[in-house]
Amino acid sequence: MTKITFPIRGKEGNKYLISLESFERSVLPDEIIKVLNYIDIIDITLERISGENICSWNTLSEISNVIAGFLNDNENTILYFYCDDTHEIKNRRNKNINCQKYRSLLF
């Protein structure tokens, strides 16, 4: 697999891009590569292309459905997703947790 992208346009006006790309296995220790055998590791990137409105539950659901559909079609897959901490989340409900934890809980 090379790289697959899925554009998402939320009703709130935001545009997102989901990118799925094969993770470079050579960076892993040999013993981990042996254990993985035929399992693919896929790196997911979720990027906001435009818009600054709050992401709606419908849009989050659409993003989740794209990812779930990919997993259903690729059963021997582990998803690798890193939640960054450089972009603050405006108007989040729970301000007692950091942005990475908040994003992780959404999915």
HELIX and SHEET records of a PDB file:
HELIX    1   1 ARG A   25  VAL A   27  5                                   3    
HELIX    2   2 ASP A   30  LEU A   36  1                                   7    
HELIX    3   3 TRP A   57  ASP A   73  1                                  17    
HELIX    4   4 CYS A   99  LEU A  106  1                                   8    
SHEET    1   A 4 LYS A   3  ARG A   9  0                                        
SHEET    2   A 4 LYS A  15  SER A  22 -1                                        
SHEET    3   A 4 ASP A  40  SER A  50 -1                                        
SHEET    4   A 4 THR A  77  PHE A  81  1                                        
END                                                                             
